[in-house]
Amino acid sequence: MKLCHTAFAVSAFAVTAGAYAQQAPKPEDQIRYRQSIMNVMGRQFGMLNAMSKGDVPYNKDAAVKAAGLAETLSTLPLPLFGPGLDKGAPTKASTKIWSEPDKFKAALEKMQGEVKKLSGAADDAAALKTVVGDVGKACKGCHDDYREKEFRN
């Protein structure tokens, strides 16, 4: 039953995200929304990473749920890095995102491709460990190039 509720919540979140991005609210609201998505996705990945390292016990149900949620969330941020969303609220998003949009999109798509592999690996602790490493590299690559260390306005 919990899985059904989670699936419904993720589906509703995904539908809402698309509608939210299309309504073009104020830039500061979109920046905060983008940050929330990235935060929740990072928390899901953090749990999977901790399981893969053995820092927390592997839990198949929790891993499958976290992988599915991370995959869904990974598809949401691109429109929230659109024109005019480089400022308006404190953000760590580098201005390079807007000066190198094609490179940024490629990095984001690489991350999405790696995150998709989590769902297939989440039901096996050994497979999860391998995939988590690849996802971590994709995330780090994007963060190294497109995320500032400090907030900027």
Secondary structure, DSSP 8 states (H G I E B T S, - for coil): -HHHHHHHHHHHHHHHHHHHHHH---HHHHHHHHHHHHHHHHHHHHHHHHHHHTSS---HHHHHHHHHHHHHHHTSSGGGGSTT-SSSS-EEE-THHHHSHHHHHHHHHHHHHHHHHHHHHTTSHHHHHHHHHHHHHHHHHHHHHHEEEEEE-
